[in-house]
């Protein structure tokens, strides 16, 4: 077993600059175009170009019937400096 096997693919991507990206996709139903439906997509992606999301949206437009209405994107780099706070007190339960 190599050290590469011990580290998850997602962690390696985070170390490469990827962050968790969530996209809320609103699309029109093919059978009722006046009706919007939501799809939530989540994966690790690079901000600000979002190549993974762009690839998914190209697949959507090429392969699925629902016409895209809007896409809202949220992105967070999960690996960042820890937030530290001092402890003001201690509570013990017996």
C-alpha positions in Angstrom: 0.0 0.0 0.0 1.5 3.4 -1.0 1.0 6.7 0.7 -1.1 7.8 -2.4 -3.6 5.1 -1.5 -4.0 6.4 2.1 -5.1 9.9 1.0 -8.6 10.3 -0.6 -9.1 11.7 -4.0 -11.1 14.6 -2.6 -8.4 15.6 -0.2 -5.8 15.6 -2.9 -8.1 17.8 -5.0 -8.4 20.2 -2.0 -4.7 20.4 -1.7 -4.6 21.3 -5.4 -6.8 24.3 -4.9 -10.2 22.8 -5.4 -13.0 23.8 -3.0 -16.5 22.4 -2.4 -18.9 23.9 -4.9 -22.7 23.7 -4.8 -24.9 24.8 -7.6 -28.6 25.3 -7.5 -29.9 24.8 -11.0 -33.4 26.0 -12.0 -34.7 24.5 -15.2 -37.9 24.4 -17.1 -39.8 21.1 -17.2 -40.0 19.6 -20.7 -43.6 18.7 -20.3 -44.7 21.9 -18.6 -42.3 24.7 -19.7 -44.0 27.3 -17.4 -43.0 25.2 -14.4 -39.5 25.6 -12.9 -37.8 22.7 -11.0 -34.6 22.7 -8.9 -31.6 20.4 -9.2 -28.7 20.7 -6.7 -25.2 19.7 -8.0 -22.2 19.4 -5.7 -18.6 18.6 -6.4 -15.1 19.9 -5.8 -14.2 22.6 -8.4 -11.8 25.4 -9.1 -13.0 29.0 -8.5 -13.6 31.3 -10.4 -13.8 29.4 -13.7 -15.5 26.2 -12.3 -14.4 23.8 -15.1 -16.3 20.8 -13.5 -19.5 22.7 -13.3 -19.1 24.1 -16.8 -18.6 20.5 -18.1 -21.7 19.3 -16.3 -23.8 22.2 -17.7 -22.5 21.4 -21.2 -23.6 17.8 -20.7 -27.0 19.0 -19.4 -27.6 21.2 -22.5 -26.4 18.5 -24.9 -28.2 15.5 -23.3 -31.2 16.6 -21.3 -34.5 18.1 -22.4 -34.9 20.6 -19.5 -34.0 24.1 -20.6 -31.8 25.9 -18.1 -33.3 29.0 -16.4 -30.6 30.0 -13.9 -27.6 28.7 -11.9 -26.7 29.9 -8.5 -23.2 28.9 -7.3 -21.7 28.8 -3.8 -18.0 27.9 -3.3 -16.0 27.2 -0.1 -12.4 26.3 0.3 -12.6 23.8 3.1 -8.9 23.7 3.9 -8.0 27.0 5.5 -6.4 28.3 8.7 -8.2 27.2 11.8 -10.2 29.7 13.8 -9.0 29.8 17.4 -10.8 31.3 20.3 -9.7 31.5 23.9 -11.7 29.6 26.5 -13.3 31.8 29.1 -14.4 29.1 31.5 -14.7 25.4 32.2 -17.7 23.5 33.1 -17.6 20.0 34.6 -20.5 17.6 34.7 -20.5 14.6 37.1 
